[in-house]
Amino acid sequence: MTDRRETSLRTPLCALLGCDHPVLLAGMGGVSRWELAAAVANAGGYGILGMVRESPALIAAEVAALRAATDRPFAVNLIPAATEPGLLDAQIACCLDLGVPAFSFFWDVMPDVVARVKRAGCLVLHQVGTVEAARIAEEAGADVIIAQGVEAGGHVHGRSPAFRLAGQILQQTDLPVVVSGGIATGEGLAAALALGADGVQCGTAFLATEESFAHPYHKSRIVEATGDDTVLTDIFVLNWPKGAAVRVIANSVTGELGGEYLGHDPDSLPHVTIAFDGDQPRLRFSTDSPLRTTTGDLEAMALYAGQGAGAITDIPPAAARLADMVAQARRIRESAARRDFGALP
Ligand SMILES: Cc1cc2nc3c(=O)[nH]c(=O)nc-3n(C[C@H](O)[C@H](O)[C@H](O)COP(=O)(O)O)c2cc1C
């Protein structure tokens, strides 16, 4: 039976992506593995696997595990401009061989990469941080623009607040636009829909759930954090181009060395091992965040979180996080509709 309210949050994006609710799981590197993507997809959201710089073997294993856990459509997230070209080529070839239906890309737009996967019939979602990048992504063939604001956790490409950027992009495109950055509640979802956006993308809110592959320490730091505890810094820059900014929970590293944007040069930072994932060393100042499998000095690693962290007070199953968000957004929209109706002459 169709519940009238069940359909009230649906936007054309839901039909395009094949999901029930216009809520996307951000393709968080390390964190958005099959278990989380399946949980979000099975709960009616849209699952995106975070596969930045992962090997084709891991991508194949994650896609197989995801497909075993859900028959919902999904995307694979890659960051073309921050991936060595040979590896990127192999990642994309692997995804196309596997029949991955959609890609989510981030950072600088690489038009030839977009064109390659479009030729193979895939959908392309492109996350951008500026109006200009949105224009380039659309020209390259993207089907969905994700407007990332400066409130976002993880790597942050632009400096505009998410809703301002999304509003500006909406004025120049007919493509579906998704708001990303700082959204952890139904209020944010309702506000995005009221703006005319087609949905939201959430990272931090899903990182702090049972199924995410983040280390429990990272999840608990998000639960304890207020939105004011996050900083935009470029101190976690080893393995990335100079100047790449990330939003993290302030910790001993940002406190001592760069709790702000200072133009740190990756070549001038020392290489000191502070943790391990299996036999893989994790360096101080690197972009790696602590995962389930990480041991060592977790406090000194990049504890990515967006400014919505203050609204996160527990670590529920991802389905419960999504259901709460959707229920709250519905209540807000229904109450706004009642007020509008009451205002009629
Ligand atoms: C732990 C973490 C890892 C991330 N890794 C990626 C990534 O690999 N690729 C990507 O496109 N975005 C990545 N992001 C950024 C997200 O796509 C998104 O912009 C962000 O999570 C939205 O802000 P929010 O965390 O406040 O919801 C990451 C974010 C977090 C929190």
The ligand as a MOL file (V3000), in Angstrom:
LIG
                    3D

  0  0  0     0  0            999 V3000
M  V30 BEGIN CTAB
M  V30 COUNTS 31 33 0 0 0
M  V30 BEGIN ATOM
M  V30 1 C 35.4660 10.3400 6.4050 0
M  V30 2 C 35.1750 11.0510 5.1400 0
M  V30 3 C 35.7940 10.6160 3.9700 0
M  V30 4 C 35.4870 11.2160 2.7500 0
M  V30 5 N 36.0480 10.7060 1.6150 0
M  V30 6 C 35.5880 11.1350 0.4130 0
M  V30 7 C 35.9820 10.4690 -0.7810 0
M  V30 8 O 36.7670 9.5280 -0.7730 0
M  V30 9 N 35.4540 10.9120 -1.9500 0
M  V30 10 C 34.5590 11.9570 -2.0060 0
M  V30 11 O 34.0640 12.2650 -3.0800 0
M  V30 12 N 34.2180 12.6280 -0.8880 0
M  V30 13 C 34.6840 12.2300 0.3130 0
M  V30 14 N 34.2870 12.8810 1.4510 0
M  V30 15 C 33.4470 14.0930 1.3460 0
M  V30 16 C 31.9910 13.7180 1.1080 0
M  V30 17 O 31.8140 13.3820 -0.2630 0
M  V30 18 C 30.9970 14.8450 1.4310 0
M  V30 19 O 31.3120 16.0120 0.7210 0
M  V30 20 C 30.9410 15.2010 2.9030 0
M  V30 21 O 30.9430 14.0650 3.7090 0
M  V30 22 C 29.6680 16.0080 3.1760 0
M  V30 23 O 29.7330 16.6300 4.4240 0
M  V30 24 P 29.2390 15.9370 5.7900 0
M  V30 25 O 30.3300 14.9930 6.1730 0
M  V30 26 O 29.1120 17.0860 6.7070 0
M  V30 27 O 27.9530 15.2350 5.5200 0
M  V30 28 C 34.5900 12.3120 2.6970 0
M  V30 29 C 33.9930 12.7560 3.8790 0
M  V30 30 C 34.2630 12.1470 5.0780 0
M  V30 31 C 33.5640 12.6320 6.3220 0
M  V30 END ATOM
M  V30 BEGIN BOND
M  V30 1 1 1 2
M  V30 2 1 2 3
M  V30 3 2 2 30
M  V30 4 2 3 4
M  V30 5 1 4 5
M  V30 6 1 4 28
M  V30 7 2 5 6
M  V30 8 1 6 7
M  V30 9 1 6 13
M  V30 10 2 7 8
M  V30 11 1 7 9
M  V30 12 1 9 10
M  V30 13 2 10 11
M  V30 14 1 10 12
M  V30 15 2 12 13
M  V30 16 1 13 14
M  V30 17 1 14 15
M  V30 18 1 14 28
M  V30 19 1 15 16
M  V30 20 1 16 17
M  V30 21 1 16 18
M  V30 22 1 18 19
M  V30 23 1 18 20
M  V30 24 1 20 21
M  V30 25 1 20 22
M  V30 26 1 22 23
M  V30 27 1 23 24
M  V30 28 2 24 25
M  V30 29 1 24 26
M  V30 30 1 24 27
M  V30 31 2 28 29
M  V30 32 1 29 30
M  V30 33 1 30 31
M  V30 END BOND
M  V30 END CTAB
M  END
